């Protein structure tokens, strides 16, 4: 089957009907471009004017869907009109075909047609003048320019404006898309940061509460239960304070409250004391470390989460926390007994290891965690030199 022609645009139908009716009106009242005694008119019959008129009007239906075809047929029709009495409506519709071929045609056609029509205008000006040597011959070039060059140039200007507006619209859409992507990434990053902070601040206290409450329920000893309840109360109060601190940060009106102090390496002894109060045997060796605030916060949270994991999963034994600064990096190592744990355990989801790894990655460091013989080792290296974090 032959491909069906696309349906004409409704505006093209209006243009075709308007041109056809205007040409019929001029034909009916006897208004033609040339008189019957004009030597350029080969066919003097009035009806001959209608053939180019109807053909050109039919081409108008294709001005948007098939602009090159419409211009090709329209050129043949306007040429045929030169050998009749002539119709102004046919000429006007032909100029619209030239305009539409530049505006709706391919980019190559849009670039070539103004040059072609310009050459035709020059030829239409020079050749008749050289042949006849009369000033009136220059009017032929002017007529060719009005019929071909002017509409082609107009179409080129309109097309450039249209393409520029389309390019601006696409750039605006791309800018909006990039802004939305940046916003989404910022939201995801902020959610991940809040999740890490919430886990690191509260998980330690909740793990201690879970372990000591399990011990109190499993042992029928009033003294042990009293001690467990004391530890539970202390951790619940501290966890509640941490939760309130985080809520104050997230609240829109949080700026009205005094900012909470960011944990630093100076807070590690208190953190270790709290772990000892929860029943862990912890030794701390920090040495002398002078690191930027982001590195201090990350190191504090890594040690905090490592002690929380030891409280939930480690066997009874010595836990060592060592921090050392050398070669432009802060080295953090936390070891704890590895193996089957006797006594109550708190469930884990693995979010702590994920959070520690994310913190180290954001600072451009390295992170490893896993068993080494009878020990579970958490080892992180954080660069402390000036540079752009990832």
C-alpha positions in Angstrom: 0.0 0.0 0.0 1.2 3.5 -0.8 1.7 5.7 2.2 -1.2 8.0 3.0 -0.6 11.7 2.9 -0.7 13.4 6.3 -3.9 15.3 7.0 -3.6 19.0 6.2 -3.4 21.4 9.1 -6.6 23.4 9.6 -4.8 26.7 9.2 -3.5 25.5 5.9 -7.0 24.6 4.8 -8.2 28.1 5.7 -5.3 29.7 3.8 -6.0 27.5 0.7 -9.7 28.4 0.8 -9.0 32.1 1.3 -6.6 32.2 -1.6 -8.9 30.2 -3.9 -12.0 32.3 -3.1 -10.0 35.5 -3.5 -8.7 34.4 -6.9 -12.2 33.4 -8.0 -13.5 36.8 -7.0 -10.8 38.5 -9.0 -11.5 36.2 -11.9 -15.2 36.9 -11.7 -14.8 40.7 -11.8 -12.2 40.4 -14.6 -9.2 41.7 -12.7 -6.0 40.2 -14.1 -2.3 40.9 -13.9 -1.9 41.5 -17.6 -4.1 42.7 -20.4 -5.1 40.7 -23.4 -2.7 42.6 -25.7 0.3 41.9 -23.5 2.9 40.1 -25.7 3.9 37.9 -22.7 0.4 36.3 -22.6 0.3 33.2 -24.7 -3.2 32.1 -23.7 -5.7 35.0 -23.6 -8.7 32.8 -22.5 -10.1 33.8 -19.1 -10.5 30.2 -18.0 -6.7 29.5 -18.3 -6.1 31.6 -15.2 -8.0 29.1 -13.1 -5.6 26.2 -13.7 -2.6 27.7 -11.9 -5.0 29.2 -9.3 -6.5 25.8 -8.4 -3.0 24.1 -8.5 -1.5 26.7 -6.2 -4.4 26.5 -3.8 -4.0 22.8 -3.7 -0.3 23.2 -2.9 -1.3 25.4 0.1 -2.8 22.3 1.7 0.7 20.8 1.7 2.6 23.9 2.9 3.2 22.5 6.4 3.3 18.7 5.8 5.1 18.6 2.4 6.7 22.0 2.0 9.3 21.0 -0.7 6.7 19.2 -2.8 4.3 22.1 -2.5 7.0 24.6 -3.5 8.1 22.4 -6.5 4.5 22.1 -7.8 3.8 25.8 -7.0 6.8 26.9 -9.0 5.5 25.1 -12.0 2.0 26.7 -11.5 3.4 30.2 -11.1 5.5 29.6 -14.3 2.3 28.5 -16.1 0.5 31.6 -14.8 3.1 33.8 -16.6 1.6 32.6 -19.9 -1.9 33.5 -19.0 -3.6 36.8 -18.2 -2.3 36.2 -14.6 -3.9 36.2 -11.2 -2.7 38.2 -8.2 -4.0 35.5 -5.9 -1.8 32.9 -7.5 1.3 35.1 -7.0 0.4 35.8 -3.4 -0.1 32.1 -2.6 3.2 31.3 -4.3 5.0 33.7 -2.0 3.4 31.9 1.0 4.7 28.6 -0.4 8.2 30.0 -0.5 7.8 31.3 3.1 6.4 27.9 4.3 9.2 26.0 2.6 11.8 27.9 4.6 9.9 27.9 7.8 8.7 24.2 7.8 11.2 22.6 5.5 14.4 20.7 6.5 17.3 22.7 7.9 19.2 22.2 4.6 16.3 23.6 2.6 15.9 26.5 4.9 19.6 27.4 4.4 19.6 27.0 0.6 16.4 28.7 -0.4 17.4 32.3 0.6 20.6 31.9 -1.5 18.8 30.4 -4.5 16.1 33.1 -4.5 18.8 35.7 -4.0 20.6 34.5 -7.1 17.4 34.4 -9.0 16.7 38.0 -8.0 20.2 39.1 -9.2 19.8 37.2 -12.4 16.3 38.6 -12.9 17.8 42.1 -12.5 21.0 41.8 -14.5 20.0 39.6 -17.5 17.0 41.7 -18.7 18.9 45.0 -18.3 21.9 43.6 -20.3 19.5 42.2 -22.9 17.2 45.3 -23.3 19.4 48.2 -22.0 16.4 50.0 -20.6 15.8 51.0 -16.9 12.4 49.4 -17.0 14.1 46.0 -17.2 15.2 46.4 -13.6 11.6 46.1 -12.5 11.7 42.4 -13.5 14.4 41.8 -10.8 12.3 43.8 -8.3 9.3 41.6 -9.0 11.4 38.4 -8.7 12.8 39.6 -5.4 9.3 40.5 -4.1 7.9 37.1 -5.1 10.8 34.9 -4.0 13.6 36.5 -2.0 11.4 38.6 0.4 9.3 35.6 1.6 12.3 33.4 1.8 14.2 35.9 3.9 11.1 36.4 6.1 10.8 32.7 6.6 14.5 32.4 7.5 14.1 35.2 10.2 11.0 33.7 11.7 12.6 30.2 11.7 15.6 31.6 13.5 13.5 33.2 16.1 11.4 30.0 16.5 14.6 27.8 16.9 16.1 30.3 19.3 12.9 30.2 21.4 12.8 26.4 21.3 16.5 26.2 22.3 15.8 28.6 25.2 12.8 26.5 26.3 14.9 23.3 26.2 17.7 24.9 28.2 15.1 26.1 30.8 13.7 22.5 31.0 17.2 21.1 31.4 18.0 23.7 34.1 14.8 22.8 35.9 15.6 19.1 35.6 19.1 19.6 36.9 17.8 21.7 39.8 15.3 19.0 40.6 18.0 16.3 40.5 20.2 18.5 42.8 17.3 19.0 45.1 16.5 15.2 45.2 20.1 14.4 45.8 20.3 16.9 48.6 17.2 15.5 50.2 18.6 11.9 49.9 21.9 13.0 51.3 20.2 14.9 54.2 18.0 11.9 54.9 21.1 9.6 55.0 22.8 12.1 57.4 19.8 12.3 59.7 19.5 8.5 59.7 23.2 8.1 60.6 22.9 10.7 63.4 19.7 9.1 64.8 21.2 5.6 64.7 24.5 6.7 66.3 23.0 8.8 69.0 20.1 6.5 70.1 21.1 3.0 69.1 23.8 2.7 71.9 21.3 3.6 74.6 18.5 1.4 73.3 20.9 -1.5 72.9 21.9 -1.2 76.6 18.3 -1.0 77.6 17.4 -4.1 75.6 20.4 -6.1 77.0 19.9 -5.1 80.6 16.1 -5.6 80.5 16.6 -9.1 79.1 19.1 -9.9 81.9 16.7 -8.6 84.5 13.9 -10.7 83.2 16.1 -13.9 83.0 17.6 -13.6 86.5 15.4 -13.9 89.6 17.7 -11.8 91.7 16.4 -8.5 93.2 19.9 -7.0 93.4 20.6 -7.8 89.8 17.3 -6.5 88.7 17.8 -3.3 90.7 21.2 -2.7 89.1 19.7 -3.4 85.6 16.9 -1.0 86.2 19.3 1.7 87.2 21.3 1.2 84.0 18.1 1.1 82.0 16.9 4.4 83.5 20.3 6.1 82.9 20.3 5.0 79.3 16.7 5.9 78.7 17.2 9.4 80.1 20.4 9.9 78.0 18.7 8.5 74.9 15.7 10.8 75.4 18.0 13.7 75.7 19.8 12.8 72.4 16.4 12.3 70.8 15.3 15.8 71.9 18.5 17.2 70.6 17.9 15.7 67.2 14.3 16.9 67.1 15.5 20.4 68.0 17.9 20.3 65.0 15.1 19.1 62.6 12.5 21.5 63.9 11.9 24.6 61.7 12.2 26.8 64.7 15.4 25.1 65.9 17.3 28.3 65.3 15.7 29.8 68.4 17.4 27.2 70.5 21.1 27.2 71.5 23.0 24.9 69.3 24.1 21.6 70.8 27.8 20.9 71.0 29.2 18.7 68.3 31.0 15.6 69.7 34.8 15.8 69.6 37.6 13.5 70.5 37.7 15.0 74.0 34.3 13.3 74.6 35.8 9.8 74.1 36.7 9.3 77.7 33.1 10.0 78.8 31.8 7.7 76.0 34.1 4.9 77.2 33.0 5.5 80.8 29.4 5.0 79.7 30.3 1.8 77.9 32.0 0.5 81.1 28.9 1.4 83.0 27.0 -0.9 80.6 29.3 -3.8 81.5 32.0 -3.5 78.9 35.7 -3.8 79.6 37.2 -1.0 77.5 40.6 0.5 77.3 41.2 3.8 75.4 44.4 5.1 73.9 44.0 8.3 71.9 47.5 9.9 72.2 47.7 13.5 70.8 45.4 14.1 67.9 44.7 17.5 66.3 42.2 17.0 63.5 39.5 19.1 61.8 36.0 19.2 63.2 34.4 16.9 60.5 37.1 14.3 61.2 36.6 14.5 64.9 32.9 14.0 64.5 33.3 11.0 62.2 35.9 9.4 64.6 33.7 9.9 67.6 30.7 8.3 65.8 32.8 5.4 64.6 34.0 4.6 68.1 30.5 5.1 69.5 29.0 2.7 67.0 31.8 0.2 67.5 31.2 0.1 71.2 27.4 -0.2 70.5 28.1 -3.3 68.3 30.4 -4.7 71.0 27.7 -4.3 73.6 25.2 -6.1 71.4 27.3 -8.9 69.9 30.8 -9.2 71.4 31.8 -12.0 73.8 33.0 -11.1 77.3 36.6 -9.8 77.1 38.8 -6.8 76.6 37.8 -4.1 74.1 40.5 -1.8 72.9 40.0 1.6 71.3 43.1 3.1 69.7 43.5 6.4 67.8 46.7 7.6 66.3 47.6 10.4 64.0 50.4 9.9 61.5 51.3 10.6 57.8 48.5 13.1 57.4 45.7 10.7 58.5 43.8 9.7 61.7 44.0 5.9 62.2 41.1 4.4 64.3 41.1 0.8 65.4 38.5 -0.8 67.7 38.9 -4.5 68.5 36.5 -6.7 70.5 36.3 -10.5 71.3 34.6 -12.3 68.4 32.6 -15.5 68.7 29.4 -16.9 70.2 28.1 -14.6 72.9 26.8 -16.0 76.1 23.9 -14.1 77.6 21.3 -11.7 76.2 21.9 -10.1 72.8 20.3 -7.2 71.0 19.2 -7.6 67.4 21.2 -5.8 64.7 20.3 -4.7 61.2 23.7 -3.8 59.8 22.9 -0.1 59.6 25.7 0.7 61.9 28.4 -0.6 59.6 26.7 1.1 56.7 26.7 4.4 58.5 30.4 4.1 59.5 31.4 3.3 55.9 29.4 6.3 54.6 31.0 8.6 57.1 34.5 7.5 56.0 33.7 7.6 52.3 32.4 11.2 52.6 35.8 12.2 54.0 37.8 10.3 51.4 39.1 7.7 53.8 39.2 3.9 54.0 37.1 1.6 56.1 37.3 -2.1 57.0 35.4 -4.2 59.4 35.4 -8.0 60.0 36.9 -10.8 62.0 40.6 -11.2 62.5 41.1 -14.5 64.3 39.5 -14.3 67.7 38.8 -10.5 67.4 36.4 -8.4 65.5 38.2 -5.4 64.2 36.9 -2.0 63.0 39.6 -0.1 61.2 39.2 3.3 59.6 41.6 5.8 58.2 40.5 9.5 57.8 42.7 12.0 56.0 43.3 15.2 58.0 45.0 17.3 55.3 43.2 20.0 53.4 41.3 18.8 50.5 37.9 18.4 49.0 35.9 15.5 50.4 34.0 13.3 48.0 
